Amino acid sequence: MAKSKLKTAFEKAVAESKQLPERPDNKTLLQIYALYKQATEGDNGGKRPGFTDMVGRAKHDAWAALAGKSADEAMQEYVDLIESLK
């Protein structure tokens, strides 16, 4: 997919992610978050939150698991995931 087409599809999927017919489960929500962060910011370089911040740690770990994935790959996977949830 051409860069501009992929970016447009990604932006559309981001908008659609806020209007899904039902709320995805937590594992899927983490994947959506991680793919979005990888697509828009690249590898997670932040410090892992402390053990009292369970949500922060889960988000950090999900994003860190995608290290090395290109922005284009992450965008395409994000688009595919949102499409599968509609």
HTML snippet that shows the backbone in 3Dmol.js (N, CA, C, O; Angstrom):
<script src="https://3Dmol.org/build/3Dmol-min.js"></script>
<div id="view" style="width:600px;height:400px;position:relative"></div>
<script>
const pdb = `
ATOM      1  N   MET A   1       0.855  -1.183   0.000  1.00  0.00           N
ATOM      2  CA  MET A   1       0.000   0.000   0.000  1.00  0.00           C
ATOM      3  C   MET A   1       0.901   1.247   0.000  1.00  0.00           C
ATOM      4  O   MET A   1       1.882   1.309   0.741  1.00  0.00           O
ATOM      5  N   ALA A   2       0.566   2.216  -0.820  1.00  0.00           N
ATOM      6  CA  ALA A   2       1.357   3.446  -0.889  1.00  0.00           C
ATOM      7  C   ALA A   2       1.310   4.169   0.445  1.00  0.00           C
ATOM      8  O   ALA A   2       0.336   4.071   1.191  1.00  0.00           O
ATOM      9  N   LYS A   3       2.389   4.902   0.733  1.00  0.00           N
ATOM     10  CA  LYS A   3       2.533   5.575   2.025  1.00  0.00           C
ATOM     11  C   LYS A   3       1.320   6.454   2.359  1.00  0.00           C
ATOM     12  O   LYS A   3       0.767   6.357   3.455  1.00  0.00           O
ATOM     13  N   SER A   4       0.907   7.312   1.414  1.00  0.00           N
ATOM     14  CA  SER A   4      -0.201   8.224   1.712  1.00  0.00           C
ATOM     15  C   SER A   4      -1.518   7.464   1.876  1.00  0.00           C
ATOM     16  O   SER A   4      -2.352   7.843   2.699  1.00  0.00           O
ATOM     17  N   LYS A   5      -1.710   6.395   1.100  1.00  0.00           N
ATOM     18  CA  LYS A   5      -2.926   5.584   1.251  1.00  0.00           C
ATOM     19  C   LYS A   5      -2.947   4.891   2.605  1.00  0.00           C
ATOM     20  O   LYS A   5      -3.986   4.816   3.259  1.00  0.00           O
ATOM     21  N   LEU A   6      -1.797   4.389   3.016  1.00  0.00           N
ATOM     22  CA  LEU A   6      -1.700   3.720   4.311  1.00  0.00           C
ATOM     23  C   LEU A   6      -1.981   4.711   5.432  1.00  0.00           C
ATOM     24  O   LEU A   6      -2.719   4.401   6.367  1.00  0.00           O
ATOM     25  N   LYS A   7      -1.395   5.903   5.341  1.00  0.00           N
ATOM     26  CA  LYS A   7      -1.605   6.936   6.370  1.00  0.00           C
ATOM     27  C   LYS A   7      -3.088   7.299   6.445  1.00  0.00           C
ATOM     28  O   LYS A   7      -3.637   7.439   7.537  1.00  0.00           O
ATOM     29  N   THR A   8      -3.731   7.448   5.302  1.00  0.00           N
ATOM     30  CA  THR A   8      -5.158   7.768   5.272  1.00  0.00           C
ATOM     31  C   THR A   8      -5.977   6.640   5.889  1.00  0.00           C
ATOM     32  O   THR A   8      -6.890   6.894   6.675  1.00  0.00           O
ATOM     33  N   ALA A   9      -5.658   5.397   5.538  1.00  0.00           N
ATOM     34  CA  ALA A   9      -6.367   4.240   6.098  1.00  0.00           C
ATOM     35  C   ALA A   9      -6.153   4.164   7.609  1.00  0.00           C
ATOM     36  O   ALA A   9      -7.071   3.827   8.357  1.00  0.00           O
ATOM     37  N   PHE A  10      -4.934   4.479   8.051  1.00  0.00           N
ATOM     38  CA  PHE A  10      -4.617   4.457   9.475  1.00  0.00           C
ATOM     39  C   PHE A  10      -5.434   5.520  10.215  1.00  0.00           C
ATOM     40  O   PHE A  10      -6.030   5.235  11.253  1.00  0.00           O
ATOM     41  N   GLU A  11      -5.459   6.734   9.685  1.00  0.00           N
ATOM     42  CA  GLU A  11      -6.209   7.816  10.328  1.00  0.00           C
ATOM     43  C   GLU A  11      -7.706   7.491  10.391  1.00  0.00           C
ATOM     44  O   GLU A  11      -8.374   7.803  11.377  1.00  0.00           O
ATOM     45  N   LYS A  12      -8.222   6.866   9.338  1.00  0.00           N
ATOM     46  CA  LYS A  12      -9.629   6.452   9.312  1.00  0.00           C
ATOM     47  C   LYS A  12      -9.874   5.387  10.383  1.00  0.00           C
ATOM     48  O   LYS A  12     -10.878   5.431  11.093  1.00  0.00           O
ATOM     49  N   ALA A  13      -8.951   4.434  10.492  1.00  0.00           N
ATOM     50  CA  ALA A  13      -9.088   3.365  11.494  1.00  0.00           C
ATOM     51  C   ALA A  13      -9.023   3.922  12.910  1.00  0.00           C
ATOM     52  O   ALA A  13      -9.727   3.442  13.799  1.00  0.00           O
ATOM     53  N   VAL A  14      -8.172   4.946  13.127  1.00  0.00           N
ATOM     54  CA  VAL A  14      -8.096   5.573  14.456  1.00  0.00           C
ATOM     55  C   VAL A  14      -9.454   6.176  14.808  1.00  0.00           C
ATOM     56  O   VAL A  14      -9.938   6.008  15.927  1.00  0.00           O
ATOM     57  N   ALA A  15     -10.068   6.874  13.860  1.00  0.00           N
ATOM     58  CA  ALA A  15     -11.395   7.461  14.098  1.00  0.00           C
ATOM     59  C   ALA A  15     -12.424   6.358  14.351  1.00  0.00           C
ATOM     60  O   ALA A  15     -13.255   6.468  15.252  1.00  0.00           O
ATOM     61  N   GLU A  16     -12.360   5.299  13.550  1.00  0.00           N
ATOM     62  CA  GLU A  16     -13.318   4.197  13.694  1.00  0.00           C
ATOM     63  C   GLU A  16     -13.127   3.432  15.002  1.00  0.00           C
ATOM     64  O   GLU A  16     -14.074   2.837  15.518  1.00  0.00           O
ATOM     65  N   SER A  17     -11.910   3.445  15.537  1.00  0.00           N
ATOM     66  CA  SER A  17     -11.651   2.716  16.785  1.00  0.00           C
ATOM     67  C   SER A  17     -12.454   3.289  17.945  1.00  0.00           C
ATOM     68  O   SER A  17     -12.715   2.599  18.931  1.00  0.00           O
ATOM     69  N   LYS A  18     -12.843   4.552  17.823  1.00  0.00           N
ATOM     70  CA  LYS A  18     -13.622   5.209  18.880  1.00  0.00           C
ATOM     71  C   LYS A  18     -15.117   4.959  18.717  1.00  0.00           C
ATOM     72  O   LYS A  18     -15.908   5.373  19.564  1.00  0.00           O
ATOM     73  N   GLN A  19     -15.515   4.281  17.632  1.00  0.00           N
ATOM     74  CA  GLN A  19     -16.930   4.055  17.358  1.00  0.00           C
ATOM     75  C   GLN A  19     -17.241   2.585  17.110  1.00  0.00           C
ATOM     76  O   GLN A  19     -18.177   2.259  16.379  1.00  0.00           O
ATOM     77  N   LEU A  20     -16.469   1.710  17.710  1.00  0.00           N
ATOM     78  CA  LEU A  20     -16.700   0.275  17.528  1.00  0.00           C
ATOM     79  C   LEU A  20     -18.044  -0.112  18.146  1.00  0.00           C
ATOM     80  O   LEU A  20     -18.461   0.491  19.135  1.00  0.00           O
ATOM     81  N   PRO A  21     -18.722  -1.104  17.579  1.00  0.00           N
ATOM     82  CA  PRO A  21     -20.029  -1.493  18.095  1.00  0.00           C
ATOM     83  C   PRO A  21     -19.985  -1.978  19.547  1.00  0.00           C
ATOM     84  O   PRO A  21     -20.942  -1.784  20.296  1.00  0.00           O
ATOM     85  N   GLU A  22     -18.887  -2.600  19.941  1.00  0.00           N
ATOM     86  CA  GLU A  22     -18.742  -2.996  21.345  1.00  0.00           C
ATOM     87  C   GLU A  22     -17.288  -2.822  21.772  1.00  0.00           C
ATOM     88  O   GLU A  22     -16.369  -2.860  20.955  1.00  0.00           O
ATOM     89  N   ARG A  23     -17.109  -2.630  23.077  1.00  0.00           N
ATOM     90  CA  ARG A  23     -15.764  -2.402  23.618  1.00  0.00           C
ATOM     91  C   ARG A  23     -14.964  -3.696  23.525  1.00  0.00           C
ATOM     92  O   ARG A  23     -15.410  -4.739  24.004  1.00  0.00           O
ATOM     93  N   PRO A  24     -13.761  -3.631  22.898  1.00  0.00           N
ATOM     94  CA  PRO A  24     -12.916  -4.839  22.828  1.00  0.00           C
ATOM     95  C   PRO A  24     -12.452  -5.269  24.228  1.00  0.00           C
ATOM     96  O   PRO A  24     -12.483  -4.479  25.172  1.00  0.00           O
ATOM     97  N   ASP A  25     -12.027  -6.520  24.344  1.00  0.00           N
ATOM     98  CA  ASP A  25     -11.493  -6.985  25.619  1.00  0.00           C
ATOM     99  C   ASP A  25     -10.152  -6.299  25.902  1.00  0.00           C
ATOM    100  O   ASP A  25      -9.561  -5.675  25.021  1.00  0.00           O
ATOM    101  N   ASN A  26      -9.697  -6.423  27.118  1.00  0.00           N
ATOM    102  CA  ASN A  26      -8.480  -5.703  27.535  1.00  0.00           C
ATOM    103  C   ASN A  26      -7.253  -6.077  26.712  1.00  0.00           C
ATOM    104  O   ASN A  26      -6.429  -5.217  26.400  1.00  0.00           O
ATOM    105  N   LYS A  27      -7.126  -7.355  26.360  1.00  0.00           N
ATOM    106  CA  LYS A  27      -5.980  -7.791  25.559  1.00  0.00           C
ATOM    107  C   LYS A  27      -5.989  -7.084  24.198  1.00  0.00           C
ATOM    108  O   LYS A  27      -4.949  -6.634  23.718  1.00  0.00           O
ATOM    109  N   THR A  28      -7.160  -6.994  23.591  1.00  0.00           N
ATOM    110  CA  THR A  28      -7.287  -6.319  22.297  1.00  0.00           C
ATOM    111  C   THR A  28      -7.042  -4.823  22.443  1.00  0.00           C
ATOM    112  O   THR A  28      -6.394  -4.213  21.593  1.00  0.00           O
ATOM    113  N   LEU A  29      -7.556  -4.230  23.512  1.00  0.00           N
ATOM    114  CA  LEU A  29      -7.322  -2.808  23.752  1.00  0.00           C
ATOM    115  C   LEU A  29      -5.827  -2.516  23.893  1.00  0.00           C
ATOM    116  O   LEU A  29      -5.340  -1.503  23.391  1.00  0.00           O
ATOM    117  N   LEU A  30      -5.109  -3.394  24.568  1.00  0.00           N
ATOM    118  CA  LEU A  30      -3.662  -3.230  24.706  1.00  0.00           C
ATOM    119  C   LEU A  30      -2.976  -3.308  23.350  1.00  0.00           C
ATOM    120  O   LEU A  30      -2.044  -2.551  23.078  1.00  0.00           O
ATOM    121  N   GLN A  31      -3.435  -4.221  22.501  1.00  0.00           N
ATOM    122  CA  GLN A  31      -2.849  -4.364  21.166  1.00  0.00           C
ATOM    123  C   GLN A  31      -3.125  -3.112  20.331  1.00  0.00           C
ATOM    124  O   GLN A  31      -2.245  -2.643  19.610  1.00  0.00           O
ATOM    125  N   ILE A  32      -4.327  -2.575  20.424  1.00  0.00           N
ATOM    126  CA  ILE A  32      -4.675  -1.342  19.707  1.00  0.00           C
ATOM    127  C   ILE A  32      -3.752  -0.213  20.169  1.00  0.00           C
ATOM    128  O   ILE A  32      -3.193   0.523  19.356  1.00  0.00           O
ATOM    129  N   TYR A  33      -3.606  -0.091  21.486  1.00  0.00           N
ATOM    130  CA  TYR A  33      -2.743   0.956  22.055  1.00  0.00           C
ATOM    131  C   TYR A  33      -1.304   0.796  21.575  1.00  0.00           C
ATOM    132  O   TYR A  33      -0.686   1.755  21.114  1.00  0.00           O
ATOM    133  N   ALA A  34      -0.777  -0.419  21.686  1.00  0.00           N
ATOM    134  CA  ALA A  34       0.623  -0.666  21.346  1.00  0.00           C
ATOM    135  C   ALA A  34       0.890  -0.410  19.863  1.00  0.00           C
ATOM    136  O   ALA A  34       1.901   0.200  19.515  1.00  0.00           O
ATOM    137  N   LEU A  35       0.003  -0.867  18.996  1.00  0.00           N
ATOM    138  CA  LEU A  35       0.187  -0.641  17.559  1.00  0.00           C
ATOM    139  C   LEU A  35       0.117   0.849  17.232  1.00  0.00           C
ATOM    140  O   LEU A  35       0.878   1.341  16.398  1.00  0.00           O
ATOM    141  N   TYR A  36      -0.797   1.566  17.889  1.00  0.00           N
ATOM    142  CA  TYR A  36      -0.904   3.011  17.662  1.00  0.00           C
ATOM    143  C   TYR A  36       0.397   3.709  18.067  1.00  0.00           C
ATOM    144  O   TYR A  36       0.931   4.523  17.314  1.00  0.00           O
ATOM    145  N   LYS A  37       0.897   3.387  19.253  1.00  0.00           N
ATOM    146  CA  LYS A  37       2.123   4.022  19.752  1.00  0.00           C
ATOM    147  C   LYS A  37       3.315   3.679  18.858  1.00  0.00           C
ATOM    148  O   LYS A  37       4.137   4.546  18.564  1.00  0.00           O
ATOM    149  N   GLN A  38       3.413   2.422  18.424  1.00  0.00           N
ATOM    150  CA  GLN A  38       4.526   2.005  17.561  1.00  0.00           C
ATOM    151  C   GLN A  38       4.433   2.731  16.220  1.00  0.00           C
ATOM    152  O   GLN A  38       5.452   3.157  15.677  1.00  0.00           O
ATOM    153  N   ALA A  39       3.227   2.873  15.686  1.00  0.00           N
ATOM    154  CA  ALA A  39       3.030   3.528  14.391  1.00  0.00           C
ATOM    155  C   ALA A  39       3.337   5.024  14.463  1.00  0.00           C
ATOM    156  O   ALA A  39       3.862   5.599  13.510  1.00  0.00           O
ATOM    157  N   THR A  40       3.011   5.649  15.589  1.00  0.00           N
ATOM    158  CA  THR A  40       3.147   7.104  15.676  1.00  0.00           C
ATOM    159  C   THR A  40       4.435   7.571  16.353  1.00  0.00           C
ATOM    160  O   THR A  40       4.897   8.683  16.095  1.00  0.00           O
ATOM    161  N   GLU A  41       5.020   6.739  17.213  1.00  0.00           N
ATOM    162  CA  GLU A  41       6.200   7.171  17.963  1.00  0.00           C
ATOM    163  C   GLU A  41       7.418   6.266  17.811  1.00  0.00           C
ATOM    164  O   GLU A  41       8.519   6.648  18.208  1.00  0.00           O
ATOM    165  N   GLY A  42       7.241   5.071  17.241  1.00  0.00           N
ATOM    166  CA  GLY A  42       8.361   4.149  17.114  1.00  0.00           C
ATOM    167  C   GLY A  42       8.562   3.341  18.384  1.00  0.00           C
ATOM    168  O   GLY A  42       7.650   3.216  19.201  1.00  0.00           O
ATOM    169  N   ASP A  43       9.757   2.794  18.548  1.00  0.00           N
ATOM    170  CA  ASP A  43      10.039   1.929  19.699  1.00  0.00           C
ATOM    171  C   ASP A  43       9.847   2.654  21.025  1.00  0.00           C
ATOM    172  O   ASP A  43      10.114   3.849  21.152  1.00  0.00           O
ATOM    173  N   ASN A  44       9.380   1.901  21.993  1.00  0.00           N
ATOM    174  CA  ASN A  44       9.156   2.423  23.346  1.00  0.00           C
ATOM    175  C   ASN A  44      10.506   2.625  24.028  1.00  0.00           C
ATOM    176  O   ASN A  44      11.233   1.662  24.269  1.00  0.00           O
ATOM    177  N   GLY A  45      10.834   3.860  24.333  1.00  0.00           N
ATOM    178  CA  GLY A  45      12.093   4.141  25.006  1.00  0.00           C
ATOM    179  C   GLY A  45      11.897   4.587  26.445  1.00  0.00           C
ATOM    180  O   GLY A  45      12.849   4.973  27.122  1.00  0.00           O
ATOM    181  N   GLY A  46      10.649   4.529  26.907  1.00  0.00           N
ATOM    182  CA  GLY A  46      10.334   5.002  28.242  1.00  0.00           C
ATOM    183  C   GLY A  46      10.682   4.007  29.324  1.00  0.00           C
ATOM    184  O   GLY A  46      10.923   2.829  29.060  1.00  0.00           O
ATOM    185  N   LYS A  47      10.704   4.507  30.557  1.00  0.00           N
ATOM    186  CA  LYS A  47      10.979   3.674  31.720  1.00  0.00           C
ATOM    187  C   LYS A  47       9.710   2.909  32.095  1.00  0.00           C
ATOM    188  O   LYS A  47       8.608   3.454  32.035  1.00  0.00           O
ATOM    189  N   ARG A  48       9.872   1.663  32.478  1.00  0.00           N
ATOM    190  CA  ARG A  48       8.721   0.837  32.863  1.00  0.00           C
ATOM    191  C   ARG A  48       8.142   1.363  34.179  1.00  0.00           C
ATOM    192  O   ARG A  48       8.882   1.571  35.140  1.00  0.00           O
ATOM    193  N   PRO A  49       6.823   1.578  34.228  1.00  0.00           N
ATOM    194  CA  PRO A  49       6.202   2.064  35.466  1.00  0.00           C
ATOM    195  C   PRO A  49       6.387   1.085  36.622  1.00  0.00           C
ATOM    196  O   PRO A  49       6.626  -0.103  36.408  1.00  0.00           O
ATOM    197  N   GLY A  50       6.275   1.588  37.830  1.00  0.00           N
ATOM    198  CA  GLY A  50       6.425   0.765  39.027  1.00  0.00           C
ATOM    199  C   GLY A  50       5.314  -0.267  39.157  1.00  0.00           C
ATOM    200  O   GLY A  50       4.298  -0.189  38.466  1.00  0.00           O
ATOM    201  N   PHE A  51       5.514  -1.231  40.047  1.00  0.00           N
ATOM    202  CA  PHE A  51       4.571  -2.350  40.164  1.00  0.00           C
ATOM    203  C   PHE A  51       3.191  -1.931  40.647  1.00  0.00           C
ATOM    204  O   PHE A  51       2.237  -2.692  40.483  1.00  0.00           O
ATOM    205  N   THR A  52       3.050  -0.761  41.229  1.00  0.00           N
ATOM    206  CA  THR A  52       1.728  -0.316  41.681  1.00  0.00           C
ATOM    207  C   THR A  52       0.872   0.208  40.527  1.00  0.00           C
ATOM    208  O   THR A  52      -0.345   0.336  40.666  1.00  0.00           O
ATOM    209  N   ASP A  53       1.496   0.507  39.404  1.00  0.00           N
ATOM    210  CA  ASP A  53       0.776   0.998  38.219  1.00  0.00           C
ATOM    211  C   ASP A  53       0.583  -0.150  37.241  1.00  0.00           C
ATOM    212  O   ASP A  53       1.303  -0.266  36.249  1.00  0.00           O
ATOM    213  N   MET A  54      -0.403  -1.001  37.536  1.00  0.00           N
ATOM    214  CA  MET A  54      -0.619  -2.212  36.732  1.00  0.00           C
ATOM    215  C   MET A  54      -1.005  -1.886  35.290  1.00  0.00           C
ATOM    216  O   MET A  54      -0.517  -2.527  34.360  1.00  0.00           O
ATOM    217  N   VAL A  55      -1.871  -0.899  35.100  1.00  0.00           N
ATOM    218  CA  VAL A  55      -2.305  -0.524  33.752  1.00  0.00           C
ATOM    219  C   VAL A  55      -1.130   0.050  32.964  1.00  0.00           C
ATOM    220  O   VAL A  55      -0.918  -0.298  31.802  1.00  0.00           O
ATOM    221  N   GLY A  56      -0.375   0.929  33.606  1.00  0.00           N
ATOM    222  CA  GLY A  56       0.791   1.523  32.961  1.00  0.00           C
ATOM    223  C   GLY A  56       1.811   0.479  32.546  1.00  0.00           C
ATOM    224  O   GLY A  56       2.389   0.553  31.461  1.00  0.00           O
ATOM    225  N   ARG A  57       2.024  -0.496  33.421  1.00  0.00           N
ATOM    226  CA  ARG A  57       2.976  -1.569  33.099  1.00  0.00           C
ATOM    227  C   ARG A  57       2.486  -2.407  31.933  1.00  0.00           C
ATOM    228  O   ARG A  57       3.266  -2.752  31.046  1.00  0.00           O
ATOM    229  N   ALA A  58       1.205  -2.737  31.924  1.00  0.00           N
ATOM    230  CA  ALA A  58       0.645  -3.556  30.839  1.00  0.00           C
ATOM    231  C   ALA A  58       0.773  -2.811  29.509  1.00  0.00           C
ATOM    232  O   ALA A  58       1.142  -3.403  28.495  1.00  0.00           O
ATOM    233  N   LYS A  59       0.471  -1.519  29.517  1.00  0.00           N
ATOM    234  CA  LYS A  59       0.585  -0.725  28.290  1.00  0.00           C
ATOM    235  C   LYS A  59       2.045  -0.651  27.840  1.00  0.00           C
ATOM    236  O   LYS A  59       2.347  -0.817  26.658  1.00  0.00           O
ATOM    237  N   HIS A  60       2.943  -0.400  28.790  1.00  0.00           N
ATOM    238  CA  HIS A  60       4.376  -0.316  28.489  1.00  0.00           C
ATOM    239  C   HIS A  60       4.868  -1.632  27.877  1.00  0.00           C
ATOM    240  O   HIS A  60       5.562  -1.630  26.860  1.00  0.00           O
ATOM    241  N   ASP A  61       4.505  -2.742  28.498  1.00  0.00           N
ATOM    242  CA  ASP A  61       4.977  -4.054  28.032  1.00  0.00           C
ATOM    243  C   ASP A  61       4.415  -4.401  26.651  1.00  0.00           C
ATOM    244  O   ASP A  61       5.121  -4.960  25.813  1.00  0.00           O
ATOM    245  N   ALA A  62       3.140  -4.066  26.418  1.00  0.00           N
ATOM    246  CA  ALA A  62       2.537  -4.351  25.110  1.00  0.00           C
ATOM    247  C   ALA A  62       3.253  -3.566  24.017  1.00  0.00           C
ATOM    248  O   ALA A  62       3.522  -4.097  22.939  1.00  0.00           O
ATOM    249  N   TRP A  63       3.558  -2.306  24.298  1.00  0.00           N
ATOM    250  CA  TRP A  63       4.257  -1.471  23.313  1.00  0.00           C
ATOM    251  C   TRP A  63       5.690  -1.966  23.121  1.00  0.00           C
ATOM    252  O   TRP A  63       6.167  -2.074  21.992  1.00  0.00           O
ATOM    253  N   ALA A  64       6.377  -2.268  24.232  1.00  0.00           N
ATOM    254  CA  ALA A  64       7.771  -2.721  24.163  1.00  0.00           C
ATOM    255  C   ALA A  64       7.888  -4.020  23.363  1.00  0.00           C
ATOM    256  O   ALA A  64       8.917  -4.270  22.734  1.00  0.00           O
ATOM    257  N   ALA A  65       6.847  -4.841  23.383  1.00  0.00           N
ATOM    258  CA  ALA A  65       6.870  -6.114  22.650  1.00  0.00           C
ATOM    259  C   ALA A  65       6.919  -5.902  21.137  1.00  0.00           C
ATOM    260  O   ALA A  65       7.256  -6.826  20.397  1.00  0.00           O
ATOM    261  N   LEU A  66       6.590  -4.709  20.675  1.00  0.00           N
ATOM    262  CA  LEU A  66       6.590  -4.420  19.237  1.00  0.00           C
ATOM    263  C   LEU A  66       7.894  -3.777  18.768  1.00  0.00           C
ATOM    264  O   LEU A  66       7.988  -3.349  17.618  1.00  0.00           O
ATOM    265  N   ALA A  67       8.884  -3.704  19.627  1.00  0.00           N
ATOM    266  CA  ALA A  67      10.161  -3.064  19.281  1.00  0.00           C
ATOM    267  C   ALA A  67      10.704  -3.615  17.969  1.00  0.00           C
ATOM    268  O   ALA A  67      10.735  -4.825  17.748  1.00  0.00           O
ATOM    269  N   GLY A  68      11.128  -2.700  17.107  1.00  0.00           N
ATOM    270  CA  GLY A  68      11.707  -3.089  15.834  1.00  0.00           C
ATOM    271  C   GLY A  68      10.708  -3.143  14.691  1.00  0.00           C
ATOM    272  O   GLY A  68      11.104  -3.204  13.527  1.00  0.00           O
ATOM    273  N   LYS A  69       9.426  -3.120  15.006  1.00  0.00           N
ATOM    274  CA  LYS A  69       8.397  -3.134  13.954  1.00  0.00           C
ATOM    275  C   LYS A  69       8.351  -1.745  13.326  1.00  0.00           C
ATOM    276  O   LYS A  69       8.336  -0.743  14.041  1.00  0.00           O
ATOM    277  N   SER A  70       8.329  -1.678  11.999  1.00  0.00           N
ATOM    278  CA  SER A  70       8.300  -0.381  11.320  1.00  0.00           C
ATOM    279  C   SER A  70       6.954   0.301  11.513  1.00  0.00           C
ATOM    280  O   SER A  70       5.951  -0.350  11.809  1.00  0.00           O
ATOM    281  N   ALA A  71       6.944   1.628  11.343  1.00  0.00           N
ATOM    282  CA  ALA A  71       5.704   2.389  11.454  1.00  0.00           C
ATOM    283  C   ALA A  71       4.678   1.879  10.451  1.00  0.00           C
ATOM    284  O   ALA A  71       3.497   1.749  10.776  1.00  0.00           O
ATOM    285  N   ASP A  72       5.128   1.592   9.234  1.00  0.00           N
ATOM    286  CA  ASP A  72       4.200   1.102   8.206  1.00  0.00           C
ATOM    287  C   ASP A  72       3.587  -0.244   8.593  1.00  0.00           C
ATOM    288  O   ASP A  72       2.388  -0.458   8.412  1.00  0.00           O
ATOM    289  N   GLU A  73       4.405  -1.141   9.121  1.00  0.00           N
ATOM    290  CA  GLU A  73       3.886  -2.447   9.563  1.00  0.00           C
ATOM    291  C   GLU A  73       2.856  -2.258  10.679  1.00  0.00           C
ATOM    292  O   GLU A  73       1.788  -2.869  10.664  1.00  0.00           O
ATOM    293  N   ALA A  74       3.194  -1.405  11.638  1.00  0.00           N
ATOM    294  CA  ALA A  74       2.292  -1.161  12.769  1.00  0.00           C
ATOM    295  C   ALA A  74       0.991  -0.528  12.290  1.00  0.00           C
ATOM    296  O   ALA A  74      -0.086  -0.893  12.760  1.00  0.00           O
ATOM    297  N   MET A  75       1.085   0.426  11.351  1.00  0.00           N
ATOM    298  CA  MET A  75      -0.124   1.053  10.808  1.00  0.00           C
ATOM    299  C   MET A  75      -1.008   0.023  10.126  1.00  0.00           C
ATOM    300  O   MET A  75      -2.221   0.004  10.338  1.00  0.00           O
ATOM    301  N   GLN A  76      -0.407  -0.834   9.309  1.00  0.00           N
ATOM    302  CA  GLN A  76      -1.192  -1.842   8.586  1.00  0.00           C
ATOM    303  C   GLN A  76      -1.845  -2.809   9.559  1.00  0.00           C
ATOM    304  O   GLN A  76      -3.012  -3.160   9.386  1.00  0.00           O
ATOM    305  N   GLU A  77      -1.119  -3.244  10.575  1.00  0.00           N
ATOM    306  CA  GLU A  77      -1.689  -4.166  11.560  1.00  0.00           C
ATOM    307  C   GLU A  77      -2.818  -3.496  12.346  1.00  0.00           C
ATOM    308  O   GLU A  77      -3.817  -4.134  12.677  1.00  0.00           O
ATOM    309  N   TYR A  78      -2.649  -2.205  12.641  1.00  0.00           N
ATOM    310  CA  TYR A  78      -3.682  -1.446  13.348  1.00  0.00           C
ATOM    311  C   TYR A  78      -4.951  -1.406  12.493  1.00  0.00           C
ATOM    312  O   TYR A  78      -6.044  -1.693  12.980  1.00  0.00           O
ATOM    313  N   VAL A  79      -4.794  -1.048  11.215  1.00  0.00           N
ATOM    314  CA  VAL A  79      -5.932  -0.978  10.288  1.00  0.00           C
ATOM    315  C   VAL A  79      -6.628  -2.341  10.228  1.00  0.00           C
ATOM    316  O   VAL A  79      -7.852  -2.416  10.330  1.00  0.00           O
ATOM    317  N   ASP A  80      -5.860  -3.406  10.064  1.00  0.00           N
ATOM    318  CA  ASP A  80      -6.421  -4.753   9.969  1.00  0.00           C
ATOM    319  C   ASP A  80      -7.161  -5.140  11.257  1.00  0.00           C
ATOM    320  O   ASP A  80      -8.229  -5.751  11.203  1.00  0.00           O
ATOM    321  N   LEU A  81      -6.597  -4.787  12.396  1.00  0.00           N
ATOM    322  CA  LEU A  81      -7.218  -5.117  13.680  1.00  0.00           C
ATOM    323  C   LEU A  81      -8.545  -4.379  13.833  1.00  0.00           C
ATOM    324  O   LEU A  81      -9.547  -4.986  14.212  1.00  0.00           O
ATOM    325  N   ILE A  82      -8.566  -3.089  13.547  1.00  0.00           N
ATOM    326  CA  ILE A  82      -9.812  -2.312  13.682  1.00  0.00           C
ATOM    327  C   ILE A  82     -10.862  -2.856  12.706  1.00  0.00           C
ATOM    328  O   ILE A  82     -12.034  -2.978  13.063  1.00  0.00           O
ATOM    329  N   GLU A  83     -10.449  -3.179  11.487  1.00  0.00           N
ATOM    330  CA  GLU A  83     -11.376  -3.748  10.506  1.00  0.00           C
ATOM    331  C   GLU A  83     -12.010  -5.041  11.046  1.00  0.00           C
ATOM    332  O   GLU A  83     -13.200  -5.289  10.853  1.00  0.00           O
ATOM    333  N   SER A  84     -11.204  -5.848  11.717  1.00  0.00           N
ATOM    334  CA  SER A  84     -11.699  -7.131  12.227  1.00  0.00           C
ATOM    335  C   SER A  84     -12.675  -6.953  13.380  1.00  0.00           C
ATOM    336  O   SER A  84     -13.429  -7.873  13.696  1.00  0.00           O
ATOM    337  N   LEU A  85     -12.672  -5.786  14.012  1.00  0.00           N
ATOM    338  CA  LEU A  85     -13.537  -5.535  15.171  1.00  0.00           C
ATOM    339  C   LEU A  85     -14.852  -4.860  14.799  1.00  0.00           C
ATOM    340  O   LEU A  85     -15.743  -4.724  15.638  1.00  0.00           O
ATOM    341  N   LYS A  86     -14.973  -4.437  13.544  1.00  0.00           N
ATOM    342  CA  LYS A  86     -16.181  -3.721  13.135  1.00  0.00           C
ATOM    343  C   LYS A  86     -17.340  -4.669  12.885  1.00  0.00           C
ATOM    344  O   LYS A  86     -18.434  -4.227  12.533  1.00  0.00           O
TER     345      LYS A  86
END
`;
const viewer = $3Dmol.createViewer("view");
viewer.addModel(pdb, "pdb");
viewer.setStyle({}, {cartoon: {color: "spectrum"}});
viewer.zoomTo();
viewer.render();
</script>
